[in-house]
Every structure is written in structure tokens, then in C-alpha cells.
């Protein structure tokens, strides 16, 4: 593999970490800002639910918000305005509470695993208040509530309610779309008034294609080539959509590899040939042919049919989630 120059390494890293402020992103950031602001004027903090299929950009979005707020904050290092904690798969409430303490860099958090739940919950409240947390974001929340019976879910939701009220902190629950239907808690219905969903991009209608092209234009502008990019041309737009099926993470991952290959080969732009080589390198299990090497009308268009579903009766882990379903049209 050809080594990259220091300048090329910087350019590649800037692209790999770039963040595009799409309209839905701006709306969600405004919601987060409102939640933090309102806590100073309400006795019962508002909360929020943010859903999206795998790869829709949920994790990258919340990490970017945390980075902006915590980086710009003039507070001391011990203060954490925005805290993100991630639920480990198949772990329970106690593990999640311990993870919150760990994310707060609370020393000795491993020593409190054996305590009863009410003590652990109170400890979380104390540390959140101490660290001046203004917004608690729980990522992959679906992993905390799936395969739990009604009573177990009630315990989880009651604990989070206690933490939110006692620490006066709004909580954002982030996860798969189906998690909303298994929370089923009347006490949280009034709290989760703010709901946002990150959808996959679409190609079927003209406005959807235009929206996807705008995304490609945004990525093009973040590549340091001398020549103007043509990623949003009619042909490449269709081919790139066929590769990613409207999934933001897949698209960015593919473009990153293509960009890296172009830099290594000292290309002046990211052209169709480079994209075709990237496809040959990475492959794509839902496409039989390289979409950058066939005629425009032969490139299959993925159409989103059904969202992912939760299967509470699954006997094996691989059957827990019924994946999203697409059909392919020409």
C-alpha cells in the first residue's frame, strides 16, 4: 500500500470525521438545546426519544453534539454538560448504572456493583449532580429493554424516572425504532413528548433524489482534490445509492475508502473508475454487479419496504431482530 503524505493523512482524517449538518440534524440539536435550557425552569425535566435504523447516523450525531457542547463549555474539567452512556448488549439495569458512573470517571465504581439498586441509583444521582450534567443520553437503549418482561421494564423505567427527577436532568433514549413499542410505560408517555427519527435516504421521488444529491455535494466539498467532484451527477448518484441503500454510515464508509485509494494513487479527483475499484475491493452482498461498470438503466434501485422488527419469541440471538427489508427496481 502506498503511504500517504502528512498532508494527505490530515485530509483523510478530516473527511473521516467530517459532520454534515442536515436539516433533521439541526432540528435534533435544537431539541437537545431546549432540553438543557428548560431544566432550569421546570421541576419535571422533559425527556426525549431518538430512533433510527442501524447505520442511520444516531451515534455519530450524539457524539458530535457532545463534542461541541463539552468542548465549548467554559466549565471545569470535572464538569460534564453532556454525558453519553452506552448500554451493553444483554446487560441489566445495574450494569447500565455502573457504566454511567464509569463514564463520569467515578473512582471505585466497580466496588458498588453488589449494593442494592436503590443505593446504586442514588449514587448515580449524586455523581450526575456533582458533575453538573445537563443532558444524559443513553445510547443503544433497546438493548436494555429487549427480552424483559413487563415488571422488569417497569423497574428500569422507574429507576430512570427517579434519576431524571432527583438530578433534574433530561434523558434522551437513543435506539432502534421498535424500542418505542416495548417501553410501554404510562409514566413516561408524558415525559417523552419530543420524538425524532433518523430515516434512511430515499431515491424514489425527485425531492428524495435531490436530497441525496445534496448529501453527496456535502461530502464532495470535504475532499481536498484540486478538480471539482462529480459525485452528484445523475449516474453516480444512482450507483452510490445502490451501494448504500440510503444508509448514511455505509455511504460514508464507501466514500472514505474511495477517497483513500484516490489519494494513494495521486488522483486529481474521485472519478467513476476509482469508485468502481473501491466496489471491487469492498464488495456488496446485496448487489451482484458493480454499479459503476453497468449502464444507468441497469443499476438496481433499492426501495425501503419494511423497518426492522423485534422478535420477543426468538430462541436464538441471531433471530432477535428481523432486519429491514428492501425491494430492488429498475
C-alpha angles and dihedrals in degrees: 000000000000112000119239122236117243089256092051091049090054091048092049092048091049090054093045091054099035118128124206117210102221118182093258090051092054090050092051093047089052089051090052090049091050092050091053092045096046095054088074092060104035132067092208111051118226116237135200143210122215117189137178141145120267110290096019092120103259098134095043090049096053092043090053091050091050091048093052096046099040093042094050094043115111091206126116121277090254090062120085113189094182120032124188120194124180124216114229115229115264092005124128137229096279092055090050092051091048089049090055089054090047091051087053089053090241107173117230094021088137089062094062099057091100097054122103117270098254091057092048091048091050090049090055090051092051094050094045090053091044091052091046093235111186099182130025115200117192110199124202088018090163089072089062097053105032117105091014122126122234095268093050092050090049090055091051095048093044091053092051090047090053091049093048094049099040095045092037090229128142114230126213116204110206125190151089120340094246094060090079090066096053098046089072097166119149093203090060097046092083093042097053095061092135113070127170131177129200108214129196115256117260135214104190102090125047093242089053092050090049090051091051091048090054088055091052091048089053092052091045091056090056094059116092099223122136093222122070115260122241099194090125095056114125094253098045092043090059094044094048091047090052089055098048100029088217094304111139096207093051092048095050092045091052094047091047091057092045091049092049092050091049091051091049091051092047092240118173093217143006102260137174092268092056091048091050090053090049091053091051089051098047102028124202121234095207095053124067096191135040104261091207092060102048135072119280095247091051095058107105117232115219113222119197109235111166134008123236116280136210117235109202092181096057114134095197132044092239089062096049095098127038103214127231115278128225136183123207123226135175 
